[in-house]
Amino acid sequence: MLHLAVMSVMTACAIQARAADVTLGIIGPHEYDLPVDFKPFNVLVQYGDGNAAGSSYNSLGQRHASGGSHTWSGMTKYVHFRSFDAIPHVGFAFELIQTESYSLANGTDFGGLGPTIVGPAAWFKPNRHSTFGIQTFMQTPLGTRDATSPNYWSNISSFIFDYEWKHFSFDGDAGTVAGGERHQKGQHRYSPGVVFYTNLRFSWKASRLVEPFFALDWQNVKGTYDRTAGQYLDDSNSREVTLGLGVMFNISRHLSFTSRYSHSVDGRNVPESNAYYVKFVYLW
């Protein structure tokens, strides 16, 4: 019997060089505990997270009570899962995701739809307890307003893995985000820094319904290069490490709910994370 929550291959939120959220930071336990040799099915997922922090980290990694952010974001995701008789013991998925965001900080008060994200994932099971695969997605450059638009195409790719014990589960990912050149009329041309990230989840199967878990997220962003001026922007590189605790509720085979709280424990040139996350999943 497959849990509903294990059917979802996670994708990335809209990426910006100084974003407070670690890429793929909203994944939950069993995110990559995926089946093979199955009949096609569909999943609808709604992710949401909010960050309310008044502090930030400077270029020396020191925490200061300024430069924080108050943001809310979401992702509405449709996933089609299928396998092929001609490619046995391998699972595939195609995802279509729409991002949403709202920001309230430093005099800003705006919201809207962000970029759209699309792409495939594929995986296999080395044994019945484990899963290993890869996912790659393209993120469009535009949202409904300039403040929610990165204004460059980007690729989000990662390796995914999962291992299941009788009472515990460990899964996660490791990958990169590579962006194309940002060019707007009358402005300098910029190459965004490459993002490296990993997200790890370790859970305890306390009961059929309730599953507490521990989360670790890490991200490192290289500096933004000003191609017009021929130099990197000052303090445009960043780093963040967050730790969190959460719980997943396996309500039924077709419905699950996950919530988590995470906080920064290390950072550089980034707003502090003081964030909560939720995820609703429906399968049919």
Phi, psi and omega in degrees: 000132184259132173292147177297319186293342182277357187271001190251122174268122189279151177234180189263152169282171177300132187259129170228152189301328183247024181296145180277346184262133176288138179306133182062019184293350183263011177291155179244186177293152181064016183303327184241022173276083194249151183273166169229161179054056183237165173280148182303143175209171184233154179224137172242127184233137171241117177257149174211145174209150177228142179232121181232093183221135180264002184243169177209167178255137179270188184291345177264002181081014180269140182271130180233146182278057177197164176074017180283188182216152173234101187229150173229138179215161180209165175218127173256122190231132171248133180231132173251122180255140174199162173232166183234135179300328181286345179232076185292153174066021176230134178254152180226154175212148172235133186240144173231119187231136172245127181265152177225150180206155176213136183230140177218095182191147174051043178085000180266149178202089184206162177201173180160185178278140177264201180294162172260143184236131180222151175162173182255168171217152178216147183205164173220170181243107176304328172208178187289350180262349189228159178221141176217137182195192181217146175225145180214132186224148173255136177249129181287161185276349192236145168244198182280349176209161186298326182292340178252014182246127175287338179065026170204151175286149177214154177245132181242110183230144179202156168274144181234148181208159176204144172222133184246127167256178181298317184245358183223163178216142177223122176210170182172195182209167175208129184194194183222159170235122180241124183254150175281177182291136177265122182220119175238143184305129178081005180237166177295157175266133184234145170250112182293148180292145177292138180257133172243136184210160170210147179226125183236137180229128178236120186237159177245122180279077185296322178202178178297329184270317192245135180219096176291154180208160177248140183233137171231128179231136180224140177213140176227127183243124176288163184293152175279131183258123176276102184289333179288316180273345180071037180204160177280147175288140179298137175054033179267350174276154183208164179209147175206141173233129178234150174238146182207164175232143181206184179212140176249135178249112177272084188294318177200182177297337187248000186211134175214160179221134181230138176224153183203151170239136179224153180218146177296141171241350178199147179192167176206127178052046182209144172298146179293143173268126172223072202240151173238150185225145174224154179211127173248135181230133174231132184240139172212000000 
